[in-house]
Amino acid sequence: MTDYKLNNLNLSKLEKQVSIPKYNRSNIKTGIVHVGIGGFHRAHQAYYTDKLLSDESIKDWGICGVALLDFDTKIYNVLKEQDGLYTLVVKELDGTLTKSIIGAITEYMFAPENPMQVIEKMASPEVKIISLTITEGGYNYNEATKTFNFENPLIQHDLKNPQAPKTIFGYLTQAFKLRKERGLLGCTVQSCDNVQGNGHVAKEMILSYVKAVEPELVSWIEANVSFPNSMVDRITPATSPSDITGLLETSGIDDVWPVVCEPFHQWVIEDDFIAGRPAWETVGAQFVKDVVPYEKMKLSLLNAGHSVLGILGALIGYSTIDEAANNPEISAFLKSFMDKEVTPILGNLEGVNLEKYKESLLQRFGNIYIKDQIDRICSESSAKFPIFVLPTVNAQLKQNGPIEYAAFVVAAWAIYSLGVNETGDELVVKDAMKTILNEKAIASKENPKAFLEIESVFGKIKDSAEFVDIYTNSYNNIVEHGVEKCVMEMYNKD
Ligand code: CS2
C-alpha cells in the first residue's frame, strides 16, 4: 500500500481507505474560533461540525483552532503541516476501528507567536462563537476564596502586557474591546470544559478579570456576549505511538497526530447564542433550556468515576482505566459510590434513566479497546477533585448523608500524591500543584489531615469532623492493608 502524508493535496487519494470531508474546505468561512485544540475538541466539537459541514449549503461555520500555550506548539505545527486535517479513529465496542478524516478546522493559529492575529480573529465580524476547551484549571477559580485568582503569575503578566496576553482572559478582553470600539456585534463564548455551570463560570471569571482591567467594558459584555452552559462527553485517551503506526500500516495514512476515541458521544447545550449558531442538533447535539442537571450528572458520575478508577487503579499498579474497571472489587466499589453517594444528590433528572446511564458508564469504562491512560485521568487531579468529587461530599455532609466512598478516594489520592504505588513503583504525578500536594502528602504520613489543609482544593472540608474522621480511618486502612483489601471489606460490610 502506498503511504500518503495527510494534507489537502493527498486527500482525494485517501478516499478509498477512509471517509474524507464531503465539502469543499476552501469555500468554508470561519464562524468559530476555538481555543484549545487538544484531542477532546477534535473528537467532539470539530467532529460534530465536520458532520454538519457535509451539508454543502452550510458554509459559515469553519473552525479556526487556536493553540494558546507555548506548550501547544506541537499541535499547531502538525495542523499547519497537515492543512488542519487529522484522522479520527473511533474504537468500536468490538474492537473494529472506524476512521474518518475531519476537515472542520480550516484555520489554525499559534497565539504565542502572534497574539494580535488571534485577537483580530476573535474580533472579526464573521466570527460568531469563541469556544473553549481550556481544561478545568484554565478558569482560574480559587476554591478557597471562591473568586478569580489574581495571584496566578500568568494573570499578572496579562495585567502588565494587555497587547501580548498569555491567558484566555487577556485575549477575550482585547477582542471584546475591539468589537466595542468598532461598533461590531457581540458573540458567544461557549465553554466546552468539564466544569459545573461552565458557561456561568466562564462569564463570572471573565467579568472578574475585565472589571479589574477595563471596567467600562463590563456593561458591553453583559449586553453583547452570551455564555451558554454545555455538557460535553466523549472519552478521548491520549494518542499512543501504536495508534499512529497502526493507522499508517492499515490505511496508508501518514498522520502525525490522529485522535482516538470511544464511539459514544453526547453534547447537551443551552440554546443561548447571541450571534447565531450552527444547527448542531441536525448532527446529534441536544439543545435544552437548562443544562445544569445534565452537567451535574455527568461530572459527578462519569468524571468522578474516572477519578475513582484512576486513583485506586494507580495505587494498585494498573496503567489503563479498563484494568481498574474490570477488577470486580474496584467496579463494585465504584458502583456503590455511584448508587449510595452520588445518585441521592442528583435530584430530579427528567427524561434520564439514571440506572441505564450508570450501567452504560461501567460498560464504557470497561471497554478493553480504549486503553485510556490512568496517567491522563489522574493528571491535574487538584483541578478535577473540586469539580468532580468534592461537591458530592459537600452535598452529602449538608444532609448528613453517607460519605465513606468519597472519603476513601480522597485518602487514596493523599497516598497517591506521595508518588509511589503499592508495589513500590514510581507514579508519574502531573499536576500544577504537584509540589504542595507532595509536601502535604508527606506531612500526612504523620497526620493524614495535613492533606486536607490545601484550601484552594478542599475549601473548608477539613472543618468537618465527620469527614476528617472517616477520611483518616480510610487513610490508615489503605496504608495498612492496601486498596484492594479495604475495598473488598467495604462493600462486603454494606
Ligand atoms: C476525564 C475526562 O480528564 C478526565 O479526568 O474524566 O477527560 C473524560 O474522559 C471526558 O470528560 C469524557 O467526556
Boltz pocket constraint, residues with backbone or C-beta under 6 A from the ligand:
constraints:
  - pocket:
      binder: B
      contacts: [[A, 194], [A, 232], [A, 233], [A, 234], [A, 235], [A, 236], [A, 302], [A, 303], [A, 304], [A, 306], [A, 307], [A, 376], [A, 377], [A, 378], [A, 379], [A, 384]]
      max_distance: 6.0
